[in-house]
């Protein structure tokens, strides 16, 4: 795992990768099918497409729950959809400046007869529930960001493990 940044304004990011004993063409459908993500997540409870997806520009809504933030729904947009190598989406910020509150992405690289799958999550620059927590406790911003990045890290690890298991079981 890697993560950078310490303040929300720095747009801190966390990433992890795994090797999967399956070619990118087998891994790709598992990555690009966002409707499968709730089964792999502890936070995302449901997802529905607002337009035809997955494709660049496609819109969806995610319904989430978190012990500290409660429940909420947020819209997102697929911003990269390059089969079988890159897939990324951004979640809408809670402000009016059109900046995303987060960006999530997958990169698939052929490696040793399989696939090196990397997932990244970046906070900001748009406002989110994390921003609200920081507003309430500005002196604890670095700790809040650190804790949220660790939650993203755990989510990424769980997702990568699930995708690897699904892809290798399909072999």
C-alpha positions in Angstrom: 0.0 0.0 0.0 1.1 3.5 -0.7 -0.5 6.8 0.3 0.5 10.4 -0.1 -0.6 13.7 1.3 -1.7 14.6 4.8 -4.3 17.3 4.3 -7.6 17.1 2.3 -6.5 20.0 0.1 -3.5 17.9 -1.0 -5.9 15.4 -2.6 -4.2 12.4 -0.8 -4.3 9.1 -2.5 -3.9 5.5 -1.6 -3.2 2.5 -3.9 -2.6 -1.2 -3.9 -2.0 -3.9 -6.4 -2.2 -7.6 -6.8 -1.2 -10.2 -9.4 -4.1 -12.2 -10.9 -3.6 -15.6 -12.7 -5.9 -14.5 -15.5 -5.5 -12.3 -18.6 -6.7 -8.7 -18.6 -9.6 -9.7 -20.9 -11.0 -12.0 -18.1 -10.3 -9.5 -15.3 -11.8 -6.5 -17.2 -15.5 -7.4 -16.9 -15.1 -7.8 -13.1 -13.6 -4.4 -12.8 -16.0 -2.5 -15.1 -19.2 -4.0 -13.6 -19.8 -1.4 -10.9 -23.0 -3.2 -9.9 -20.8 -5.9 -8.4 -19.0 -3.5 -6.1 -21.5 -3.5 -3.2 -20.8 -7.2 -2.7 -17.1 -6.4 -2.3 -17.6 -3.3 -0.1 -18.3 -2.6 3.6 -19.5 0.9 2.7 -21.3 0.8 -0.7 -24.6 -0.8 -0.2 -26.2 -0.5 -3.7 -25.4 1.0 -7.1 -27.7 1.8 -10.0 -26.9 3.2 -13.4 -28.6 6.5 -14.4 -27.4 6.0 -18.0 -26.0 3.2 -20.0 -22.8 1.9 -18.4 -20.1 1.1 -18.2 -18.9 3.7 -20.7 -17.0 7.0 -20.4 -19.6 9.6 -19.4 -22.0 7.1 -17.9 -23.7 8.3 -14.7 -24.6 6.2 -11.6 -25.8 6.6 -8.1 -24.2 4.9 -5.1 -26.0 4.3 -1.8 -23.6 4.2 1.1 -23.5 3.6 4.9 -20.7 4.4 7.4 -20.8 4.2 11.2 -19.4 7.8 11.5 -21.1 9.4 8.5 -24.5 7.8 8.5 -26.2 6.9 5.2 -26.1 8.9 2.0 -26.4 8.6 -1.8 -24.0 10.3 -4.2 -23.8 10.4 -8.0 -20.7 9.5 -9.9 -19.4 9.5 -13.5 -17.3 7.1 -15.4 -14.3 9.2 -16.6 -12.2 6.5 -18.2 -13.3 3.2 -19.8 -10.5 1.8 -21.9 -11.0 -2.0 -22.1 -9.1 -4.0 -21.0 -6.6 -1.6 -19.4 -8.1 1.4 -17.5 -11.4 2.1 -15.7 -12.0 5.1 -13.5 -14.9 7.1 -11.9 -15.3 10.2 -9.9 -17.9 10.9 -7.3 -19.7 14.2 -7.2 -18.7 16.7 -4.6 -21.2 18.1 -2.2 -20.5 21.7 -3.3 -21.5 23.6 -6.3 -18.1 23.9 -8.1 -18.4 20.6 -10.0 -15.2 19.3 -8.4 -15.3 15.5 -7.6 -15.2 14.4 -3.9 -13.1 11.4 -4.9 -11.7 9.5 -7.8 -11.4 5.7 -7.9 -9.5 3.9 -10.6 -8.3 0.5 -11.8 -5.3 -0.2 -14.1 -4.8 -3.6 -15.7 -1.4 -4.5 -17.0 -0.5 -7.9 -18.6 2.3 -9.5 -16.5 3.8 -13.0 -16.5 0.8 -14.6 -18.2 -1.7 -12.9 -15.9 -2.7 -9.4 -14.9 -1.2 -6.8 -12.5 -4.3 -5.0 -11.2 -3.8 -1.7 -9.4 -6.6 0.2 -7.7 -6.3 3.8 -6.5 -8.5 6.1 -4.5 -8.0 9.9 -4.2 -9.8 12.3 -1.9 -11.1 15.6 -3.2 -10.8 18.2 -4.3 -14.6 18.6 -4.0 -16.3 18.5 -0.6 -17.5 15.2 1.0 -18.5 13.8 4.3 -14.8 13.9 5.2 -14.8 17.7 4.6 -17.7 18.1 7.0 -15.8 16.2 9.7 -12.8 18.4 9.1 -14.9 21.5 9.3 -16.2 20.4 12.7 -12.7 19.5 14.0 -10.1 21.5 11.9 -7.3 20.8 14.4 -7.8 17.1 13.7 -7.6 17.3 9.9 -4.5 15.2 9.5 -5.9 12.4 11.8 -9.3 12.5 10.0 -7.6 12.2 6.6 -5.2 9.4 7.9 -8.2 7.4 9.2 -10.2 7.8 6.0 -7.2 6.8 3.9 -6.9 3.7 6.0 -10.6 2.9 5.4 -10.0 3.4 1.7 -7.0 1.1 1.9 -9.0 -1.6 3.6 -11.7 -1.2 0.9 -9.2 -1.5 -1.9 -7.6 -4.6 -0.4 -11.0 -6.3 0.0 -12.0 -5.3 -3.6 -8.7 -6.6 -5.1 -8.9 -9.9 -3.2 -12.5 -10.4 -4.4 -11.7 -9.6 -8.0 -8.7 -11.9 -7.9 -10.7 -14.8 -6.4 -13.5 -14.3 -9.0 -11.1 -14.1 -12.0 -9.1 -17.1 -10.9 -12.2 -19.2 -10.2 -13.4 -18.5 -13.7 -10.3 -20.0 -15.2 
